[in-house]
Amino acid sequence: MTARYPSPLDHLVARRYALDPSGAVPAIGEETGPAIGEETGPAIGEETGPAIGEENKTETLRSMLDHRSCRSYVDEPVDDEMLDLVLAAAFSTPSKSDLQQCSVIVVDDPVRRGAVAELIPAMPWIAEAARFLIFCGDSRRIRQVAHQHGTPFANDHLDAVLNAAADAAMHLSSFIWAAESVGLGTCPISVIRNHIDEVADIVELPDHVFPFAGMCVGWPKELRRLSPRLPPTVTVHRDRYDDRDAAALVADYDRRRAGDYQPRPDQQVDVERWGAAEFYGWSTEKARMVARRERDQLARFLRDRGFGLE
């Protein structure tokens, strides 16, 4: 039997891929689906398609398909009990070979948090969110385990960095889904890697641990508009990699994502360098973004912290 997601999710899938003809994105407070705890569909036992165990899993899909970043928070705390619960869910994430190479720094000290925020003044939400965390790739702990058992750490090369980075990325993603499932808003902050030395010093990271990304979390005041993604005709490949039609598909995505909206020239990335584009779509913006050179210090930082990159 071929399973199919229920029709209420068709709209969310279409909207995520910029296929919704209306392009409408409900604002907070408008109808976007039942609230947490409210009835979300037919009761268990009613006809909804194959169930997994005895639970209807649609709400998880609905939440993921409706994900938006949050950069504006109400002035209410996220207590330790709630944060610990969300972190427990995040740390339930799969880990490469069960090596568990992710660590999280909860930055509660206002001096340390303020120091991180001062490095990135363009992102005031770092200081404004109820809590701020730093997800780290952690190769230190497993090296200590090996030393304690008298065995060598034989794979001290680039894969040690990739494994720890992959663990941090997966745990960060799981943290987002877990936080959103209880109504929290999140915003990951990858730009801390632009200041990797300073951030590592602020939270006193030892050798073989590196900051992967920051994470703002709090109760949302306002969510950003939904960001449509490239369609699966671009990102999902069958049996082999095939990007023969990518240029045309991305151009079509540009048009659908932009709709009737075009930013002013002063809102375009590096307009002084590239000039004002007549049509400014996703690909134009991202091409300009990756034309900026940054983070040349990462390899040096990792070597200084004891990683081999061969």
VEXTIKE-6436 format. One line per field, with one value per residue: y, x, z of N, C-alpha, C in turn; residue number from 1; residue in three letters. Coordinates in steps of 0.02 Angstrom, whole numbers, always signed. Each point is the difference from the previous one (the first is absolute). Layout:
<rs>
n_py c(Y  ...)
n_px c(X  ...)
n_pz c(Z  ...)
ca_py c(Y  ...)
ca_px c(X  ...)
ca_pz c(Z  ...)
c_py c(Y  ...)
c_px c(X  ...)
c_pz c(Z  ...)
n c(NUM  ...)
res c(ala  ...)
</rs>
This chain:
<rs>
n_py c(-60  +49  +21  +41  +58  +14  +11  +6  -48  -14  +40  -31  -58  +17  +24  -54  -26  +50  -51  +32  -3  -6  -42  -10  +39  -39  +56  +12  -47  -3  -27  -37  -18  -54  +30  +3  -64  +39  -13  -47  -36  -47  -22  -27  -39  +67  +8  -12  -63  -34  -24  +37  -64  +38  +31  +58  -11  +16  +11  -52  -30  +15  -15  -54  -13  +19  -28  +47  +38  +10  +64  -11  +17  -29  +45  -64  -27  -35  -33  -17  -10  +53  +38  -28  +9  +60  +13  -29  +34  +56  -18  -8  +49  -33  -39  +26  -64  +39  +38  +28  +29  +12  +63  +21  +63  -2  +54  -8  -3  +55  -6  -66  -2  +51  -35  -55  +30  +24  -63  -4  +64  -29  -40  +51  -46  +2  +65  +2  -56  -41  -43  -9  -43  -39  -24  -49  -5  -59  +6  +43  -8  -16  +52  +32  -23  +13  +59  +7  -24  +45  +29  -5  +65  -51  +33  +24  +3  +20  -67  +11  +48  -38  -50  +41  +27  -61  -23  +54  -9  -65  +11  +46  -38  -52  +43  +20  -63  -19  +54  -7  -62  +39  +27  -23  +57  -12  +15  -44  +4  -11  +65  -38  -39  +57  -17  -52  +38  +57  -32  -36  +59  +29  -58  +18  -5  -63  -29  -7  +62  +5  +66  -34  +15  +63  +8  +44  +4  +4  +33  -20  +58  -16  -37  -18  +30  -46  -36  +9  -64  -14  -11  -56  +32  +43  -16  -34  -45  -31  -40  +60  +36  +44  +47  -39  -2  -1  +25  -37  -53  +20  +15  -57  -31  +33  -12  -64  -4  +36  -33  +43  -30  +61  -15  +53  +39  +43  -44  +10  -61  +37  +44  +23  -65  -22  +56  +37  -59  -6  -63  +3  -60  -59  -21  +58  -2  -64  +13  +55  -37  -50  +59  +6  +17  -55  +0  +38  +19  -32  -12  +63  +20  -42  +20  +63  -25  -20  +26  -61  +34  -47)
n_px c(+42  -17  +37  -48  +34  -33  -58  -11  +44  -44  -40  +20  -5  -56  -20  +25  -29  -34  -42  -10  -51  -30  +50  -61  +26  -41  -20  +43  -38  +20  -49  +40  -52  -24  -14  +57  -17  -13  -61  +41  -53  -18  -42  +41  +8  -3  -30  +64  -4  +53  -12  +42  -2  -11  +49  -30  +44  -58  -10  +41  -30  -58  +26  +28  -57  -21  +60  +11  +51  +24  -9  -62  +15  -50  -9  +6  +14  +52  -37  +41  -59  -26  +53  +2  -66  +5  +48  -40  -50  +36  +19  -63  +31  -4  +51  +48  -14  -51  +41  -59  +12  -52  +16  -39  +17  -31  -5  +1  +65  -29  +57  -1  -64  +9  +53  -38  -50  +50  +17  -66  +15  +8  +13  -40  -31  +65  -6  -47  +22  -47  +23  +65  +8  +53  -16  +34  +46  -6  +63  -6  -65  -8  +40  -34  -56  +25  +20  -59  -14  +47  -46  +28  +2  -17  -58  +60  -51  -12  -5  +48  +18  -4  +24  +42  +16  +0  +31  +39  +6  +5  +40  +31  -4  +18  +45  +7  -3  +42  +38  -5  +12  +35  +3  +62  +33  +32  +64  +25  +61  +6  -18  -14  -2  -30  -18  +24  +55  -33  -44  +49  +31  -54  -11  +63  -4  +8  +59  -6  -18  -49  -12  -57  -45  -21  -39  -42  -28  -64  -45  -25  +25  +45  -29  +57  -7  -42  +57  -28  +1  +61  -31  -32  -25  +19  -31  -48  +49  -12  +29  +0  +54  -49  +43  -17  -55  +53  +34  -36  +10  +63  +5  -33  +40  +50  -31  -9  +62  +23  -40  -40  +39  +25  +57  +2  +31  -19  -49  +29  +26  +44  -52  +43  +8  -62  -20  -51  -22  -17  +19  -21  +21  -20  +7  -29  -43  -11  -3  -33  -38  +2  -10  -28  +63  -6  +15  +47  -21  -49  +35  +22  -62  -24  +49  -12  -62  +50  -40  +3  +19  +47)
n_pz c(+0  -40  +51  +19  +2  +56  -30  +66  -14  -48  +34  +56  -32  -30  +57  +29  -55  +29  +11  +58  -42  +60  +18  +25  +47  +36  +27  +50  +25  -64  -34  +35  +35  +28  +56  +32  -2  -54  -20  -24  +7  -41  +45  +45  -52  -13  -57  +8  -19  -21  +60  +34  +17  +53  -33  -4  -48  -23  +64  +5  -51  +28  +59  -27  -33  +60  +1  +47  -16  +61  -13  +22  +63  +32  +46  -14  +60  -19  +44  +50  +31  -30  +14  +60  -1  -27  +44  +45  -29  +2  +61  -20  -31  -58  +17  -37  -13  +20  -37  -15  -59  +38  +12  +50  -14  +58  -36  +66  +6  +27  +35  +5  +15  +40  +18  -2  +32  +36  -9  +10  -2  -60  +52  +15  -39  -11  +12  -46  -29  +22  -46  +11  -51  +10  -60  +29  -47  +28  -20  +49  +10  -65  -10  +46  -27  -60  +24  +29  -59  -7  -39  -60  -14  -38  +3  +15  -42  -60  -2  +43  -43  -56  +36  +30  -60  -26  +54  -1  -66  +9  +51  -36  -54  +36  +23  -62  -25  +48  -9  -66  +18  +40  -61  +9  -5  -57  +7  -44  +28  -66  +1  +53  -55  -14  +61  -33  -8  -13  -39  -28  -1  -25  -31  -8  -65  +20  -5  -65  +18  -44  -1  -6  +46  +3  +53  -29  +60  -12  +36  -58  -17  -45  -48  -28  -59  -21  +2  -60  -10  -24  -57  +13  -53  +48  +57  -30  +3  -56  +41  -27  +8  -6  -22  -51  +37  +39  -50  -43  +38  +10  -65  -10  +43  -29  -57  +16  +23  -50  -41  +31  +46  -2  +31  +38  -44  +48  -16  -58  -1  +34  +2  +46  +12  +3  +28  -20  +22  -64  -1  +62  -19  +21  -63  -18  +50  -11  -65  +17  +39  -44  -31  +61  +6  +37  +64  -25  +60  -30  -56  +4  +13  -46  -40  +16  -12  -39  -47  -26  -54  +6)
ca_py c(+60  +63  +48  +68  +45  +21  +61  +63  +15  +18  +72  +17  -22  +46  +65  -6  -1  +59  -22  +24  +56  +61  +27  +31  -27  +29  +31  -29  +15  -22  -73  -39  -69  -2  +13  -59  -25  +0  -55  +11  -42  -54  -36  -65  -49  +23  -14  +52  -32  -43  +33  -27  -18  +25  +73  +35  +38  +57  +64  +9  +22  +67  +47  +6  +33  +70  +31  +66  +24  +51  +50  +47  -41  +34  +4  -52  -48  -72  -25  -56  -63  -2  -5  -67  -47  +8  -26  -73  -23  +12  -49  -66  -4  -48  +25  -42  -57  +10  +33  +55  +53  +67  +31  +63  +48  +44  +62  +38  +56  +58  +28  -42  +7  +67  +2  -31  +46  +58  -20  -6  +51  -2  -50  +15  -54  -41  +25  +9  -63  -21  -40  -5  -60  -11  -70  -11  -64  -19  -60  -6  -50  -68  -7  -14  -69  -44  +5  -34  -73  -19  -14  +60  +32  -16  +35  +71  +34  +43  -32  +16  +64  -10  -38  +44  +50  -32  -9  +65  +21  -40  +17  +67  -8  -31  +49  +45  -33  -11  +65  +23  -44  +26  +69  +46  +22  -9  +28  -20  +55  -28  +52  -2  -26  +57  +24  -64  +5  +38  -38  -56  +26  +25  -56  -41  -65  -31  -30  -50  +21  +61  +25  -14  +51  +22  -13  +39  -35  +38  -1  +46  +59  +3  -46  +23  -31  -65  +4  -58  -36  -26  -58  -64  -11  +25  -25  -72  -35  -70  -49  +33  +73  +26  +71  +27  +51  +40  +72  +19  -12  +53  +61  -5  +9  +71  +38  -19  +22  +73  +23  +70  +41  +13  +47  +62  -9  +5  -61  -54  -14  +29  +35  +43  -41  -36  +40  -19  -50  +14  -52  -22  -60  -39  -18  +61  +17  -49  +6  +57  -17  -45  +36  +30  -47  +3  -59  -28  -21  -62  -54  +17  -10  -72  -27  +26  -36  -69  -45  -12  +12  -36)
ca_px c(-42  +37  -27  -3  -14  -70  -12  +16  +71  +15  +9  +63  +54  +1  +25  +72  +35  -23  -47  -66  -15  -17  +60  -18  +31  -37  +39  -12  -67  -46  -9  +53  -6  -18  +51  +24  -49  -66  -12  +39  -23  -44  +24  +30  -52  -36  +36  +50  +57  +36  +27  +63  -19  -67  +3  -3  +62  -7  +18  +73  +11  -28  +46  +62  -14  -17  +55  +27  +45  -28  +49  -34  -25  -32  +43  -19  +56  -3  +31  +47  -36  -19  +60  +28  -42  +14  +67  -3  -25  +52  +54  -24  +17  +53  +68  +44  +28  -15  +57  -29  +50  -30  -10  -36  +13  -56  +35  -43  +39  -13  +62  +21  -50  +8  +61  -17  -46  +38  +36  -47  -51  -56  -49  -16  -38  +45  -8  -70  -34  -1  +60  +47  +40  +49  +10  +71  +29  +41  +42  +42  -25  +16  +72  +13  -22  +52  +59  -15  +0  +66  -2  +16  -51  +36  -26  +8  +5  -57  -63  -15  -37  -64  -44  -23  -43  -63  -37  -25  -53  -61  -28  -29  -63  -49  -19  -50  -66  -26  -21  -62  -56  -30  -19  +57  +29  +73  +38  +70  +46  +62  +51  +50  +63  +39  +37  +8  +49  -28  -55  +31  +31  -53  -30  +57  +2  +67  +21  -43  -70  -7  -69  -30  -51  -39  -71  -46  -63  -46  -70  -2  -43  -15  +39  +15  -42  +24  +50  -8  +62  +7  -44  +35  +29  +68  +38  -6  +24  -20  +51  +63  -4  -18  -18  -1  -52  +1  -3  -68  -42  +14  -30  -72  -7  +10  -60  -56  +14  -4  -69  -4  +42  +69  +29  +30  +72  +41  -10  +35  +66  +60  -20  +55  +46  -30  -52  -69  -27  -68  -37  +42  -29  +40  +66  +41  +21  +47  +63  +36  +21  +59  +57  +37  +47  +0  +17  +65  +36  -27  +49  +52  -30  -6  +68  +22  -36  +23  -27  +36  -47  +23)
ca_pz c(+0  -2  +48  -26  +54  -3  -40  +33  -7  -70  -4  +32  -44  -57  +23  +14  -64  -38  -51  +19  -45  +37  +31  +64  +60  +55  +54  +65  +23  -51  +1  -33  +23  +69  +50  +36  +48  -29  -46  -60  -54  +23  +59  -13  -15  -59  -62  -16  -32  +46  +60  +27  +68  +15  +0  -63  -4  -45  +30  -8  -68  -6  +33  -38  -63  +14  +37  -16  +52  +45  +21  +44  +55  +56  +59  +48  +6  -14  +61  -8  -10  -70  -42  +9  -37  -71  -11  +4  -65  -50  +10  -21  -71  -17  +3  -40  +38  +72  +32  +38  -5  +4  +66  -3  +52  +16  +19  +45  +29  -43  -26  -57  -53  -27  -40  -65  -35  -24  -60  -56  +15  -48  +22  +70  +31  +41  +68  +18  +10  +70  +13  -56  +4  -52  -17  -14  -19  +57  -9  +60  +47  -22  +6  +71  +12  -28  +43  +63  -12  -25  -71  -38  -41  -61  -58  +14  -64  -16  +17  +70  -2  -33  +45  +54  -30  -18  +62  +23  -46  +11  +65  -7  -36  +45  +51  -31  -4  +68  +28  -33  +19  +63  -10  +1  -62  -1  -55  +2  -15  -26  -7  +54  -28  -22  +60  +34  +54  +56  +31  +37  +61  +46  +37  +24  -33  +0  -63  -32  +3  -39  -5  -65  -12  +57  -4  +40  +13  +43  -20  -57  -7  -71  -40  -68  -51  -20  -53  -45  -15  -67  -8  -2  -67  +4  +57  +9  -60  -2  -20  -17  +2  -66  +4  -68  -7  +61  -13  -17  +58  +49  -26  +12  +73  +14  -18  +44  +69  +4  -10  -21  +44  -18  +48  -25  -13  +61  +38  -33  +28  -32  -61  -20  -38  -56  -31  +14  -48  -22  +35  +56  +29  +48  -26  -2  +69  +28  -38  +28  +67  +1  -29  +55  +30  +72  +40  -18  +60  +29  -1  +49  +67  +15  +12  +66  +53  +4  -52  -62  -55  -59)
c_py c(+62  +50  +70  +46  +27  +66  +64  +20  +19  +75  +20  -21  +48  +68  -2  +2  +59  -20  +23  +61  +65  +33  +28  -36  +30  +30  -36  +22  -17  -76  -35  -73  +0  +14  -65  -21  +0  -58  +13  -44  -54  -37  -67  -51  +21  -9  +57  -29  -41  +40  -32  -15  +23  +76  +27  +47  +63  +64  +13  +26  +71  +53  +10  +37  +74  +36  +69  +18  +55  +47  +53  -40  +43  -4  -49  -51  -68  -33  -61  -65  -8  -9  -69  -53  +3  -27  -77  -29  +8  -52  -72  -12  -55  +34  -50  -53  +6  +32  +63  +60  +70  +21  +66  +43  +44  +64  +43  +60  +61  +31  -39  +8  +69  +5  -32  +48  +60  -16  +4  +51  +1  -49  +12  -54  -47  +21  +0  -65  -21  -39  +1  -59  +1  -75  -10  -69  -19  -67  -13  -60  -71  -12  -15  -72  -49  -1  -38  -76  -23  -18  +64  +29  -2  +43  +76  +37  +37  -30  +14  +65  -10  -37  +45  +54  -30  -12  +65  +23  -39  +17  +70  -4  -31  +47  +47  -33  -11  +65  +23  -43  +23  +75  +51  +20  -4  +38  -21  +57  -30  +51  +2  -28  +55  +26  -61  +3  +34  -39  -58  +23  +23  -57  -53  -71  -28  -26  -54  +13  +66  +22  -10  +53  +20  -16  +45  -40  +41  -8  +52  +58  +6  -49  +31  -35  -67  +6  -61  -31  -20  -64  -65  -17  +25  -38  -75  -35  -74  -43  +31  +75  +27  +72  +32  +57  +50  +75  +23  -8  +53  +66  +2  +10  +73  +40  -16  +26  +76  +25  +71  +45  +7  +50  +63  -11  +2  -61  -60  -7  +33  +35  +47  -37  -26  +40  -26  -47  +19  -51  -30  -59  -34  -12  +61  +17  -49  +0  +58  -16  -43  +32  +36  -52  +10  -66  -34  -29  -69  -56  +13  -11  -73  -31  +24  -37  -76  -47  -9  +4  -37  -46)
c_px c(+44  -32  +1  -15  -71  -7  +13  +73  +19  +16  +67  +59  +6  +29  +74  +41  -21  -46  -71  -17  -13  +62  -13  +35  -36  +46  -15  -68  -53  -2  +55  -5  -16  +59  +21  -51  -71  -7  +34  -22  -46  +30  +31  -55  -44  +43  +48  +57  +37  +28  +66  -13  -71  -1  -8  +59  -5  +25  +74  +16  -25  +48  +63  -11  -15  +56  +17  +49  -34  +55  -30  -35  -36  +46  -25  +56  -17  +37  +44  -36  -20  +61  +31  -40  +15  +70  +1  -26  +54  +55  -24  +15  +51  +68  +45  +33  -11  +60  -20  +48  -31  -2  -34  +20  -62  +30  -48  +36  -10  +62  +23  -48  +6  +61  -12  -43  +38  +40  -44  -56  -59  -54  -17  -39  +45  -6  -72  -38  +4  +63  +44  +46  +52  +9  +71  +12  +51  +36  +43  -20  +19  +75  +19  -20  +53  +62  -11  +2  +66  +1  +16  -62  +29  -20  +2  +14  -65  -67  -19  -39  -69  -49  -28  -47  -69  -42  -30  -58  -64  -33  -32  -67  -54  -22  -53  -68  -29  -26  -66  -60  -34  -14  +56  +21  +75  +31  +72  +44  +66  +56  +49  +66  +42  +45  +19  +50  -30  -55  +28  +31  -53  -29  +52  -1  +71  +18  -50  -75  -6  -73  -26  -52  -31  -74  -38  -64  -41  -71  -11  -49  -23  +46  +15  -46  +32  +46  -7  +67  +1  -42  +40  +27  +72  +41  -3  +17  -18  +56  +68  -11  -13  -23  -4  -50  +1  -7  -71  -46  +10  -29  -75  -15  +8  -64  -58  +11  -8  -72  +0  +48  +70  +28  +25  +75  +42  -9  +36  +70  +54  -15  +55  +49  -31  -52  -69  -25  -71  -48  +46  -34  +47  +70  +45  +27  +53  +67  +42  +26  +63  +59  +40  +47  +0  +23  +64  +36  -21  +52  +55  -25  -1  +69  +26  -32  +13  -26  +51  -49  +20  -54)
c_pz c(+0  +47  -31  +58  -7  -36  +38  -6  -72  -5  +30  -43  -59  +20  +13  -64  -44  -56  +15  -42  +38  +29  +69  +57  +59  +53  +65  +25  -52  -1  -39  +19  +74  +46  +34  +52  -26  -49  -66  -58  +28  +59  -21  -11  -58  -62  -17  -40  +52  +58  +18  +72  +11  -2  -71  -3  -42  +30  -4  -70  -10  +28  -41  -66  +9  +37  -27  +56  +39  +23  +45  +54  +52  +61  +53  +3  -28  +57  -14  -14  -73  -44  +5  -39  -75  -16  +3  -66  -54  +5  -10  -74  -14  +1  -37  +45  +75  +36  +38  +4  -8  +73  -10  +60  +8  +30  +40  +31  -45  -29  -61  -59  -33  -44  -68  -41  -29  -63  -62  +10  -48  +20  +73  +36  +40  +74  +23  +13  +73  +18  -63  +13  -55  -9  -25  -27  +53  -13  +61  +43  -22  +2  +73  +17  -26  +44  +65  -7  -32  -73  -39  -32  -71  -59  +11  -66  -13  +21  +73  +5  -30  +46  +55  -27  -18  +62  +24  -44  +12  +67  -1  -35  +45  +55  -28  -1  +69  +31  -31  +19  +65  -6  +3  -70  +4  -59  +7  -24  -24  -2  +59  -26  -33  +56  +42  +57  +61  +37  +41  +65  +51  +41  +18  -29  +1  -70  -23  +9  -38  -1  -70  -17  +67  -10  +47  +10  +49  -25  -55  +7  -72  -36  -68  -49  -20  -59  -45  -18  -74  -7  -4  -69  -3  +52  +10  -65  +6  -29  -19  +2  -70  +7  -69  -7  +58  -14  -14  +61  +54  -23  +11  +73  +19  -13  +47  +71  +6  -6  -26  +39  -28  +50  -34  -13  +64  +45  -32  +29  -42  -65  -24  -45  -64  -38  +17  -54  -18  +30  +53  +34  +48  -26  -6  +68  +25  -38  +27  +70  +0  -36  +53  +30  +76  +29  -23  +60  +25  +2  +51  +71  +18  +12  +68  +57  -3  -53  -57  -57  -64  -27)
n c(1  2  3  4  5  6  7  8  9  10  11  12  13  14  15  16  17  18  19  20  21  22  23  24  25  26  27  28  29  30  31  32  33  34  35  36  37  38  39  40  41  42  43  44  45  46  47  48  49  50  51  52  53  54  55  56  57  58  59  60  61  62  63  64  65  66  67  68  69  70  71  72  73  74  75  76  77  78  79  80  81  82  83  84  85  86  87  88  89  90  91  92  93  94  95  96  97  98  99  100  101  102  103  104  105  106  107  108  109  110  111  112  113  114  115  116  117  118  119  120  121  122  123  124  125  126  127  128  129  130  131  132  133  134  135  136  137  138  139  140  141  142  143  144  145  146  147  148  149  150  151  152  153  154  155  156  157  158  159  160  161  162  163  164  165  166  167  168  169  170  171  172  173  174  175  176  177  178  179  180  181  182  183  184  185  186  187  188  189  190  191  192  193  194  195  196  197  198  199  200  201  202  203  204  205  206  207  208  209  210  211  212  213  214  215  216  217  218  219  220  221  222  223  224  225  226  227  228  229  230  231  232  233  234  235  236  237  238  239  240  241  242  243  244  245  246  247  248  249  250  251  252  253  254  255  256  257  258  259  260  261  262  263  264  265  266  267  268  269  270  271  272  273  274  275  276  277  278  279  280  281  282  283  284  285  286  287  288  289  290  291  292  293  294  295  296  297  298  299  300  301  302  303  304  305  306  307  308  309  310)
res c(met  thr  ala  arg  tyr  pro  ser  pro  leu  asp  his  leu  val  ala  arg  arg  tyr  ala  leu  asp  pro  ser  gly  ala  val  pro  ala  ile  gly  glu  glu  thr  gly  pro  ala  ile  gly  glu  glu  thr  gly  pro  ala  ile  gly  glu  glu  thr  gly  pro  ala  ile  gly  glu  glu  asn  lys  thr  glu  thr  leu  arg  ser  met  leu  asp  his  arg  ser  cys  arg  ser  tyr  val  asp  glu  pro  val  asp  asp  glu  met  leu  asp  leu  val  leu  ala  ala  ala  phe  ser  thr  pro  ser  lys  ser  asp  leu  gln  gln  cys  ser  val  ile  val  val  asp  asp  pro  val  arg  arg  gly  ala  val  ala  glu  leu  ile  pro  ala  met  pro  trp  ile  ala  glu  ala  ala  arg  phe  leu  ile  phe  cys  gly  asp  ser  arg  arg  ile  arg  gln  val  ala  his  gln  his  gly  thr  pro  phe  ala  asn  asp  his  leu  asp  ala  val  leu  asn  ala  ala  ala  asp  ala  ala  met  his  leu  ser  ser  phe  ile  trp  ala  ala  glu  ser  val  gly  leu  gly  thr  cys  pro  ile  ser  val  ile  arg  asn  his  ile  asp  glu  val  ala  asp  ile  val  glu  leu  pro  asp  his  val  phe  pro  phe  ala  gly  met  cys  val  gly  trp  pro  lys  glu  leu  arg  arg  leu  ser  pro  arg  leu  pro  pro  thr  val  thr  val  his  arg  asp  arg  tyr  asp  asp  arg  asp  ala  ala  ala  leu  val  ala  asp  tyr  asp  arg  arg  arg  ala  gly  asp  tyr  gln  pro  arg  pro  asp  gln  gln  val  asp  val  glu  arg  trp  gly  ala  ala  glu  phe  tyr  gly  trp  ser  thr  glu  lys  ala  arg  met  val  ala  arg  arg  glu  arg  asp  gln  leu  ala  arg  phe  leu  arg  asp  arg  gly  phe  gly  leu  glu)
</rs>
